[in-house]
Structure formats: C-alpha cells, structure tokens
Amino acid sequence: MSILVDKKTRVLIQGITGHEGARACNEMLSYGTKVLAGVTPGKGGQKISGVPVYDTVRQALAKHRSINTSLIAVPAAAVKDAAMEAIFAGIPLVNILAEHVPTLDCAEIVARARAKGTILVGPSSVGVISPKEKVKIGSIGSSLVRNVFTPGSVGVVSKSGGMTAEIAVTLTNAGIGQSTVLGIGGDQIIGFDFVDALKLFGKDPETKAVILFGEVGGTYEEQAAEFIRKEKFKKPVVAVVAGKFTARLPQGTVLGHAGAIVAKGKGGYDSKVRAFKKAGVPVAATLDEIPWLLRQLLRGRMK
C-alpha cells in the first residue's frame, strides 16, 4: 500500500502546455501514472503527449469523471485561481508544484482546501511517488535516473524537493525500499505537513518506519515531534534537520525562502533537534547514518 497515491490515481494537470507541466506529464506517463487530461485556458483542443487539453477544469471533469487528483504547474501568480478552480470542482487531492506563491495566496488556498475537505500538498512540492504502485504525481523521480526509488516499507517526508531523491537513493543503496516518498514544500504556509503525513503513515500497514527531513525555519518539525510524543506514535521515526551551520550566523540573517523564518526560540536548528530528541526520535547527523539508525530502531521493535 501507499499513502495519497495508488493504482486508482487519475490525474489532471493544470498548466499542462507550459514547460514544467509538459515535462511532468511526460515523466508521469513514463512512470505509469494515469494522466487523463490537462487544462490551459485558451488552449483547449490541443494534446500533450496524447493527453487532451481543455480550457477549464469543469470541462475536463465532464469528459473524464474518474479524475481524482490535480497537479498544478502554472506560474506563481496563477496558482491561487487554479487551486480554487480544482478545489471548488471537488477534486480530492491537489498537488501544487509551483514555487514562489505569495504567502497570502497560500493562506487562502489552504483555508479553502480545509473547508472543502481537499488534501492539498504544497506549494513548492516536488510531488509524491509510490515505487510499489508505480505511480507518481509531480516532477519527483526523473525517468533519466533509475533505481533511486525502490519498493519497500519506509515512508519519507521532506521539506526539500532535492532531498527526497537523496534520501531515497541512500536507503536504496542500503537495501531499504520505500512505501511512499513525498515532498511537502518548504514554504511558510503549506497544505500538508509532517503531522498529516505521520497520521496517514501510521494507518498504512505497508509502512514500518518513517524518515522526516526538515530544515531551519517554521515550526512544522516541532509540531511533528510534539505529535509523536503526545500521541505515542507507534512506528520508528528517524529525523534529519538541515541547517546546523545557521546557529553560527548573526541574528536576523535572511535565508533562502519564505519558510526559513526563526522566531521566539523556535524554528532554529537546535530547537528542532531538541524537540525530536524529547520525543525519542533520533536525529541523523548525516544521510549515511539514516540506514544504521533505522535498523537499530527496527531491531529494537522486533525484540
């Protein structure tokens, strides 16, 4: 099994005629994902890699009633309208690939998705992949690189898009496969966070352990640690927190993106590490430590 995506996933790509949308379409089809339709206003009637293009989401759904997922690959300024269109159309899973979405737009999109019961992954999400189900949404997992994501029982959740592949290949090289790997995005406001992923992984019988990759900024890692501690999360978790060097930087230093905000004693590297250790979650100092820590934890569970 997997979380969020499986063999029943049927995808619509909003922005399919753009560079990123077309590339994601090709990659998803190559991997085995069922991409049924695309949407670009004013370009209805075209085809991208054999996938029909429509002017609106409603038109696409009228022709392809089994669509249950939308990938949004439009420019940042158009994300809000595209997301609202998908949410109001009743699509249950929306993945926003686009980066640099204004924070106010993110807040409105997330609020509307929650009100409508839509699962919203992103913005700035590289996507979701299930190696066993042979399905993915987004740009995660290039077809040019083989044997990175392999079937197994470890779930991976990462703020960083690039680190989804780095962690997966580290696990694969150690003989450890993955159940689902997803990038949740590193923006200040995201629709699907570590706690949301842990709740789903906790219910997934295929997933035996979880890797969390966090970074400085925001409090999503501290929230995850608090959830693990208070809810007594039963599956082994290993955390990685990027940004140890930031503890040496002058106060007020601005880092890479909107999510990299540290304030009131939370959001920093030390704060996140302390929170995880308080919850009994080991924090790997390097990626190479992850397989060793996992095996130690799983061995302890089997005794």
Wavefront OBJ file of the C-alpha trace (Angstrom):
o trace
v 0.000 0.000 0.000
v 0.937 3.652 -0.028
v -0.416 6.997 1.053
v -2.024 9.670 -1.159
v -1.378 7.902 -4.480
v -2.054 4.380 -5.741
v -3.177 2.476 -8.823
v -6.535 4.251 -8.668
v -4.942 7.692 -9.037
v -6.241 9.542 -12.106
v -4.554 12.866 -12.795
v -5.437 16.227 -14.305
v -2.548 18.647 -14.970
v -3.370 22.345 -14.733
v -0.811 24.184 -16.838
v -0.055 21.137 -18.985
v 1.020 23.180 -22.020
v 3.738 25.021 -20.095
v 7.317 23.780 -19.866
v 7.004 22.317 -16.352
v 3.533 20.913 -16.939
v 4.500 19.184 -20.184
v 7.676 17.769 -18.653
v 5.801 16.467 -15.611
v 3.185 14.937 -17.912
v 5.826 13.013 -19.871
v 7.579 11.845 -16.710
v 4.348 10.726 -15.052
v 3.163 8.815 -18.115
v 6.573 7.167 -18.432
v 6.391 6.005 -14.818
v 2.930 4.511 -15.281
v 0.670 7.221 -13.855
v -2.730 7.593 -15.494
v -2.797 11.196 -16.726
v -6.245 11.677 -18.232
v -6.427 15.370 -19.074
v -4.814 18.767 -18.917
v -6.095 22.321 -18.584
v -4.756 25.548 -20.034
v -7.289 28.353 -20.633
v -7.460 29.220 -24.319
v -5.636 26.089 -25.464
v -8.452 23.575 -25.335
v -8.379 21.053 -28.169
v -4.625 20.538 -28.145
v -2.865 17.373 -26.997
v 0.320 16.973 -24.946
v 1.889 13.510 -25.226
v -1.513 12.249 -26.294
v -3.284 13.824 -23.300
v -6.257 16.028 -24.283
v -6.208 19.665 -23.186
v -9.296 21.593 -22.035
v -9.985 25.240 -21.253
v -11.404 24.628 -17.768
v -11.308 22.037 -15.015
v -15.067 21.577 -15.255
v -14.800 20.718 -18.961
v -12.084 18.160 -18.205
v -14.136 16.548 -15.434
v -17.193 16.346 -17.674
v -15.197 14.207 -20.106
v -13.105 12.297 -17.562
v -15.221 11.625 -14.484
v -12.631 9.378 -12.800
v -10.142 12.243 -12.255
v -9.314 12.380 -8.528
v -6.023 14.306 -8.468
v -4.809 17.607 -9.871
v -1.211 18.680 -10.386
v -0.880 22.464 -10.552
v 2.077 23.535 -12.684
v 1.175 27.128 -13.514
v 3.149 30.336 -12.788
v 3.030 31.502 -9.167
v 0.683 34.393 -9.886
v -1.896 31.991 -11.375
v -1.722 29.342 -8.651
v -4.496 30.767 -6.486
v -7.065 30.783 -9.305
v -6.013 27.317 -10.488
v -6.167 25.857 -6.988
v -9.547 27.375 -6.245
v -10.882 26.007 -9.529
v -9.732 22.483 -8.620
v -10.959 22.722 -5.032
v -14.416 24.026 -5.960
v -14.676 21.324 -8.627
v -14.373 18.743 -5.849
v -11.038 17.157 -6.774
v -9.969 15.384 -3.550
v -6.161 15.656 -3.935
v -4.356 18.743 -5.240
v -0.567 18.916 -5.558
v 0.977 22.352 -6.184
v 4.326 22.102 -7.941
v 4.761 25.851 -8.437
v 7.222 27.822 -6.299
v 7.189 31.441 -5.067
v 3.443 31.515 -4.444
v 2.610 34.668 -2.403
v 2.119 33.869 1.282
v -1.336 35.451 1.391
v -2.405 33.331 -1.582
v -1.084 30.224 0.228
v -3.118 31.083 3.306
v -6.311 31.492 1.302
v -5.752 28.296 -0.689
v -5.008 26.220 2.416
v -8.036 27.607 4.265
v -10.351 26.865 1.358
v -8.945 23.353 0.881
v -9.501 22.533 4.553
v -13.040 23.884 4.444
v -13.829 21.720 1.412
v -12.039 18.598 2.678
v -9.426 18.686 -0.094
v -5.968 17.275 0.599
v -3.556 19.964 -0.581
v 0.140 19.095 -0.958
v 2.395 22.109 -1.482
v 3.063 24.729 -2.705
v 6.668 24.106 -3.789
v 6.060 20.351 -3.625
v 8.192 18.199 -5.902
v 5.423 15.600 -5.723
v 4.536 12.164 -4.378
v 5.776 8.764 -5.535
v 4.936 5.169 -4.662
v 7.554 2.791 -6.114
v 5.462 -0.326 -5.480
v 2.282 1.097 -7.008
v 4.315 2.555 -9.906
v 2.532 5.881 -9.688
v 3.667 9.418 -9.037
v 2.429 12.978 -9.252
v 4.684 15.939 -9.869
v 8.276 16.109 -11.030
v 9.636 13.716 -8.407
v 11.786 10.911 -9.796
v 13.208 11.604 -13.259
v 12.980 8.780 -15.810
v 16.616 9.545 -16.667
v 17.739 8.227 -13.272
v 16.925 4.604 -12.479
v 16.969 2.681 -9.207
v 16.565 5.723 -6.971
v 13.098 4.940 -5.631
v 12.554 1.251 -4.882
v 9.585 -0.629 -3.355
v 9.737 -1.192 0.382
v 8.334 -0.284 3.778
v 9.873 3.083 4.750
v 7.943 6.311 4.268
v 9.869 9.504 3.512
v 8.617 13.064 4.036
v 10.809 16.003 3.065
v 10.554 19.780 3.046
v 13.253 19.820 0.366
v 12.452 18.589 -3.128
v 16.023 17.624 -3.915
v 16.453 15.723 -0.679
v 13.552 13.384 -1.464
v 15.753 11.733 -4.076
v 18.916 11.959 -1.941
v 17.258 10.160 0.963
v 15.640 7.588 -1.324
v 18.928 6.707 -3.023
v 20.656 6.479 0.378
v 18.011 3.996 1.516
v 18.052 2.093 -1.782
v 21.842 1.717 -1.697
v 21.479 0.250 1.800
v 18.881 -2.243 0.579
v 15.938 -0.393 2.143
v 12.917 0.289 -0.076
v 10.268 2.970 0.266
v 6.480 2.786 0.571
v 5.767 6.430 -0.317
v 8.122 9.374 -0.747
v 6.766 12.919 -0.790
v 7.974 16.484 -0.827
v 5.718 18.746 1.240
v 7.456 22.015 0.311
v 9.393 24.447 2.463
v 7.129 27.495 2.302
v 5.919 29.293 5.396
v 2.375 28.018 4.826
v 1.809 24.579 3.317
v -1.290 22.466 2.973
v 0.091 19.078 4.052
v 2.693 18.896 6.802
v 4.703 16.313 8.735
v 1.855 15.599 11.158
v -0.581 14.983 8.295
v 1.881 12.525 6.758
v 2.531 10.762 10.071
v -1.204 10.245 10.588
v -1.512 8.533 7.198
v 1.706 6.524 7.559
v 0.532 5.399 10.991
v -2.516 3.788 9.392
v -0.649 2.288 6.442
v 0.174 -1.399 7.142
v 2.872 -1.380 4.469
v 4.885 1.395 6.145
v 7.045 0.108 9.019
v 9.107 3.261 9.681
v 9.277 6.926 8.639
v 12.053 9.365 7.733
v 11.440 13.098 8.240
v 13.724 15.610 6.535
v 13.357 19.107 7.952
v 15.290 22.338 7.862
v 15.541 25.611 9.729
v 12.521 27.890 9.665
v 8.928 27.454 10.725
v 7.687 25.067 13.396
v 6.443 22.092 11.392
v 9.242 19.909 12.783
v 8.481 20.890 16.388
v 4.808 20.142 15.754
v 5.717 16.708 14.390
v 7.851 15.953 17.439
v 5.035 17.033 19.746
v 2.595 14.787 17.859
v 4.942 11.796 18.096
v 5.429 12.359 21.826
v 1.846 13.097 22.825
v 0.158 10.540 20.565
v 2.809 7.901 21.298
v 3.334 7.278 17.580
v 3.993 3.577 17.310
v 6.276 3.334 14.295
v 10.001 4.138 14.366
v 10.904 7.617 13.133
v 14.310 8.987 12.154
v 14.716 12.733 11.618
v 17.241 14.781 9.692
v 17.443 18.549 10.177
v 19.416 20.623 7.700
v 20.974 23.914 8.698
v 23.264 23.200 11.635
v 25.568 25.948 10.373
v 22.845 28.568 10.864
v 23.370 28.550 14.636
v 26.609 30.464 13.972
v 25.011 33.140 11.813
v 24.182 36.632 13.129
v 20.642 37.168 14.400
v 18.305 38.405 11.685
v 20.119 36.679 8.808
v 17.684 36.049 5.954
v 17.833 32.547 4.485
v 16.615 31.011 1.265
v 12.818 31.035 1.227
v 9.653 32.092 2.980
v 9.662 29.053 5.253
v 13.104 29.830 6.676
v 11.870 32.054 9.489
v 13.198 31.641 13.022
v 11.465 33.470 15.853
v 10.830 33.352 19.601
v 13.134 30.416 20.234
v 11.501 28.145 17.677
v 12.326 27.308 14.102
v 16.075 27.069 14.602
v 18.270 24.003 14.216
v 18.816 23.478 17.952
v 15.112 23.917 18.728
v 14.128 21.252 16.227
v 16.776 18.786 17.340
v 15.783 19.236 20.999
v 12.119 18.678 20.142
v 12.836 15.447 18.274
v 15.107 14.093 20.995
v 12.474 14.901 23.642
v 10.047 12.802 21.581
v 12.527 9.919 21.447
v 13.299 10.454 17.758
v 16.974 10.029 16.821
v 18.380 12.778 14.607
v 20.856 11.667 11.954
v 23.890 13.909 11.645
v 24.426 12.764 8.047
v 22.327 10.936 5.462
v 24.612 7.916 5.743
v 23.516 7.485 9.369
v 19.869 7.020 8.405
v 20.009 3.295 7.423
v 22.006 2.427 10.555
v 19.580 4.268 12.850
v 16.601 2.676 11.105
v 17.973 -0.816 11.539
v 18.725 -0.153 15.203
v 15.175 1.044 15.815
v 13.540 -1.792 13.880
v 15.740 -4.332 15.637
v 14.600 -2.945 18.970
v 10.942 -3.233 17.950
v 11.396 -6.865 16.954
v 12.913 -7.903 20.317
l 1 2 3 4 5 6 7 8 9 10 11 12 13 14 15 16 17 18 19 20 21 22 23 24 25 26 27 28 29 30 31 32 33 34 35 36 37 38 39 40 41 42 43 44 45 46 47 48 49 50 51 52 53 54 55 56 57 58 59 60 61 62 63 64 65 66 67 68 69 70 71 72 73 74 75 76 77 78 79 80 81 82 83 84 85 86 87 88 89 90 91 92 93 94 95 96 97 98 99 100 101 102 103 104 105 106 107 108 109 110 111 112 113 114 115 116 117 118 119 120 121 122 123 124 125 126 127 128 129 130 131 132 133 134 135 136 137 138 139 140 141 142 143 144 145 146 147 148 149 150 151 152 153 154 155 156 157 158 159 160 161 162 163 164 165 166 167 168 169 170 171 172 173 174 175 176 177 178 179 180 181 182 183 184 185 186 187 188 189 190 191 192 193 194 195 196 197 198 199 200 201 202 203 204 205 206 207 208 209 210 211 212 213 214 215 216 217 218 219 220 221 222 223 224 225 226 227 228 229 230 231 232 233 234 235 236 237 238 239 240 241 242 243 244 245 246 247 248 249 250 251 252 253 254 255 256 257 258 259 260 261 262 263 264 265 266 267 268 269 270 271 272 273 274 275 276 277 278 279 280 281 282 283 284 285 286 287 288 289 290 291 292 293 294 295 296 297 298 299 300 301 302 303
